[in-house]
Amino acid sequence: MESYISSLLIRMDHVCERMKILTRTRVLKKEDMERIDYHLTQIMRILNECA
């Protein structure tokens, strides 16, 4: 289980870094930003339910 959690955290970090790089090099479409926001909201909802 520990390695699975580590894997998830690494992927989340990768998402954050990728987002930083993309926003420095180009403008994301509104639709893309809304999709990202939706999925982040879902992730936060799940994490809050576990708390």
N, C-alpha and C positions, 0 to 999 in steps of 0.2 A: 504494500500500500504506500509506503514511504516513497518508493521510486516513482509511483504513479503521480503522487502529489508533486514531487519535484519536476516531473515531466510537464505537468500542467502549469506550474509556475514559470518554467522556462519558456513555454509557449506564450504565456501571457506577457512575459517580458519582451519576447520577440515581437508580439503585436504592438506593444508600446513603442519600441524602437522603430519599427516599420512605419508607424503612424507619424512619428517625429520626422523621419527622413522624407516621407511623401509630402508632408505639409511644408517642408522647406523647399522642395524642388518643384512642386506644382500645386494647383488648386484642385481639391477634390470636388466632384459634382455634389450638389445638394442631395440627390437621391442616394449616393454612396454614403454620405455622412449620416443620413437618416437611417440607413440600414445598419451601419456601425453602431449608432446610438441605440437602436432597438435591441441589438444583440448584447451590448454592454448592459443595458437595463435588465435584460433577462438574466444575465449572469449575476448581477447585483441582487436581483430578487431571490434567486436560488441561494446565494450566500447568506442573505438576511434570514431566509427561512431556516437555515441550518444553525444560526446563532442562538 
